[in-house]
């Protein structure tokens, strides 16, 4: 019963997320003011990784099988394959995308700091060079996590505690996480905190040297970054820590139920991020309002034409 509710909740999550995220990606891409410079690219980077995470989760539902350090693959993937290695690849891909989402958030802070502290040097850097640097960092981050993940894989038949093993159907198992996994999430959080602190310090130091308008512009964008970053940290980071803790201590009371709740919140944080990204920034909010009005106006026109044709 609990598993059915859990899987249906994941299905509903995907149905809501796909149109919402595509709409928010379009708004950020189409309606970002020029004064934001390359900042929208960082926002789109976050939305991209989050969208890929949810796409993979739409075909691959993960259900914990504690106290064994195993999970069961549910969802559409069970109709496609029963291969344990494929399950591991998809599970690793989802977590890689989650970590790259955190990294994408982190990268926006150093960018904003350098734009403020070293504007002339930043202007000389081509945007494609910045994109290549970000790509290299994402690949490196993914490689480090993949290496850590591979070292923790254990196949079902090799699982040491046979008494804990769940039924084979859809199960895939691994050893307890090493220190590398929490360390990667800690690195991403440290980057955010370090560069946001540096940026605040620079704002205060250069207050006397800059015009009030320029200073307020930087402060506005930093505040926006802090707001949109708070959503993944609270609704993404905390559930990820909860899931990680449950996997590290699978015999803990209610570990399975807590892990399910953590996964559900984790899968929904992208929708919250998309909404907050739009409603907390006026140009995006205005664009969203105009789009909604156009849709409602078209519906009203279609309805009135339909009524007139019936009366006629």
N, C-alpha and C positions, 0 to 999 in steps of 0.2 A: 504493500500500500504506500509506504513512505517513498520507495523507489519510483513508483508510478507518478506520484505528485511531483517529486524532484525532477524527473525527466520531462514532464509536461511543462513545468515552470521554465526549464531551460529552452524548450521549444517556443514558448510564448515570448521569452526574452529575445530570441533571434528575430521573430516576426516584427517586434517593435523596433529593434535596433537598426536593422538594415536601412529602411527608409529614412529614419531619423539621422543616422550618421552620414548617409549620402547627401541629405539636404544640408547638414551643417558643413560638410566638406565644400559643397558648392558655394555656400554663403561666404565662408572664409576666403576661398579662392577668388571669388568674383567681386566682393565688396570690401576688401581690406584697403584702408587709405594708404596713400604713398608715404605718409610720415612714419608708418610702421616699418618701412624698409623691408628687410628679409624676415622679420618676426613671423609673418603669416606662414612662411615655409616651415618653420619649426612647429607651429600649431598643426599644420597639415601632416607633418611627419608623425606627430603623436596620434592624430586621428587615423592615419593609415595603419600604423602598427596595431592600434586597438581594433580597427575594422577587420584586419586579418585574423586577429585573435578570436573575434566573435564568429567569423566565417568558419574557421576550423572547428570551433566549439559547436557550430550548428550541425555538423556531421559526426562529431566525436564527443559524446557526453562521457564524463569521467565520474564514476561512482566508487567511493572508498569501500574497501572490504576489510576493515580492521577487525580483530587485532593483527591479522597478517599484514605485512607491509606491501599490500597489493591493491590494485584498483581493477574495476571492471569497465570495459568499453561498452557503452550503450549508444543508442541513436542509429543514424543511417549507416554508419561504418560497419555495423554488425551484418547488414545485408550485403555489403561489398566484399568483406574479407574477415576471416577469423585468425589471421596471422598475428602472432604475438609481437613480432618485430615491427610490423606496421603500426601497431598500437603504441609501441615505445617511440617510434619516429614522430607520430602525431602529438603525443603527450609532450615530448621534448620541444616540438615546434611551437606548441601553444605557450609553454613557459618561456621559450626564447623570445616570442613576440611580446609577452608581458614585460620581460626585462628590458627589451628594446623600447617599449613604451615609456618605461621609467627613465631610460637613457635619453630618449628624445626630449622628455620634459627637462632633464638636467642640462642638456645642451643649450636650451634657450637662455639660461641665466648667464653663462660665460659670454654668449653673443651680445646680450644686452649690456653687460658690463664693459666689454671692449668698445662697443658703439659709443658709450658714454665717456669712458676714460681715454680712449685712443681713436677718436672719430676719423682723423685724417688717414691713419694706417688702415683702418677697416675699409674705407672708401676705395683704397687701391687694390683690395682683394676682390677678385672676380667671384660672382655668386656661385659659379660652377665649381670653383676651387673649394668653397665652403661646403658645397653638396658632396664633393668627393671625400673631404675630410670626415664628414658625418657618416658617409657610407662605410668608410674604412673602420671607423669606431664601432658601428653597428655589426659589421662582419667580425671584427676582433672580439667584441663582447659575446656574440653568438657562438663563436668558436670556443671561447673559454668555458661557456656554460655547457656546450655540447660535450666537450672533453670531460667535464665534471660529471655530466649525466651518464655518459657511456661507462665510466668507471663504477657507477652505482647500479647498473643493470644486472639483474639476476633472473635467469629464465625459470619458468614455473617448475619444471622438473628438478631444478637444482636448489630450490628453496630449502633452507636448512631445517626449519621447524615444520615438519610435516603435519603435526597435530593442528596447526593454525590454518593450513591451506584451505581456501574456499574452493568451490567447484571450479573446474578448469574453464568452463564456458565464458569466454570473453575476458578472462583474467590475465593481467600482466603484473609482474612484481619487480622490486628492486631493494637494494640494501638501504639502510637509513642514510639520509643526506649527510654529506660531509660538511666541513666548515665553509667550503667554497660557495655553496648556494646562498646562505645568508650573507656572506661577504660581498657577493655581487650586488645584492639589493642595497647593502649598506654603502657601497661605493657611489651608487647613483644618488642616494639621499644626501651623502656628504658633499657631492658636487653642487647640488641645489643650494644647500645651506651656506657653503663657502662663498659662492659667487653672488648670492643674494645679499649676504653680509657685506661683501666688498663693494657692491653697487650702492647699498645704502650709505656706506662710509664715504664713497666718492661723491654722492649727491650732497652730503653735508659739507664736505671740504670745498667743493666747487660752487657752492651756492652764491658766493660773492662775485665769482668771475663770470657767471652766466646770466642771461636774461631770465626774467621770471617765467616767461612763456616757455622757453626751452627746458628749464628746470621742471616745470609742471608737466611737460610732455613726457619726459623721462620717468617722472614719478608715477604718472598715470599708467604708463605701460608696465612699469615694475609692479604696481598694485594689481593690475590685470593679470600679470603672470603669476603672482602669489596666490590670487583667488583661484585661477584655473588649475594651479598646481596642488592646491589644498584638496581638491576633489579626488584625484588619483591617490594622494597620500592617505586620505581617510578611508575612501571607499575601495581603493585598490591595495594600498600598502598594508593596512591593518588586516583585511581578510587574507592576504597572502601570508602574513606572519602567522595568522591563526591556522591556515591550512598546513603551513610548514611545521608548526608546533604539533599538530595532530599527527602528521606523518612521522615526526621524530618520536612521539610518544603515543603509538597506536593503541596501547592498552589503557590509556586514560579514560575515565568515565565520560560517556557521551562523545567520544572522539569522532565517531562516524557522523552523528547528527551535526556536531559543530563544524566538521569539515564540509558537509553538504551546504550548510548555511554560508560558510566562507566562500565556497565556489559560486553560489548563486549571487552573492553580493559582488564578488569579483567580476562575474560576467555582466553585471548591470552597471558597473561604474562608468563604462564608456558612454552610455546614454546620458547619465548625469553630467559627465564632462562636456558632452556636446551641447546640452541645454545651457549649462552655466557659461560655456564659451561664447554663446550667442547673446544671452540676456544680460550679461555683465558688461558688454561693450556696445555703445550706442550705435555706431555704424552697422554692426551686425544685426542688432535688434530692429533697427529701422528697416533694413533689407528684409528681414524675416516677416515683419508686419506687412510690408508691401506685398510680399509673396502670398501671405495668407489672405489678404484682402482680395487679391486678384483671383485666387481659387474660389473664394466665397462668392465673388461677383459673377464668375462664370457659372457657378452652380445655380445662383439665383436667376440668371438669364436663361439657362437651360430649362429650369423649372417653370418660369413664366411662359416660355415658348411652348412647352408641353401642355400647359393648362389652356392657353389660347387655342392651340390646335384641337384639343378635346372639345372645347366649347364651340369652336367653329364647325 
